[in-house]
């Protein structure tokens, strides 16, 4: 995970996608290969997953680099608004 900011939610918090706002950024790190990515609520809303917890979503997610499934750590940060 990127250093610097304190996350608003972390992997241990039972937060649902419906609780996130448009200014929240989900930072995901693959435990298998170390790839980092930023995702947003809209990415999952298209798939109808807004009532799922982020923990459940990450359990079913797959890394686009190495293909590992369910091997993600995540944290939610507030994006800077200019």
PyMOL commands that set and color helices and strands:
alter all, ss='L'
color gray80, all
select helices_A, chain A and resi 17-19+41-45+54-60
alter helices_A, ss='H'
color red, helices_A
select strands_A, chain A and resi 9-10+24-30+36-39+72-78
alter strands_A, ss='S'
color yellow, strands_A
deselect
rebuild
show_as cartoon
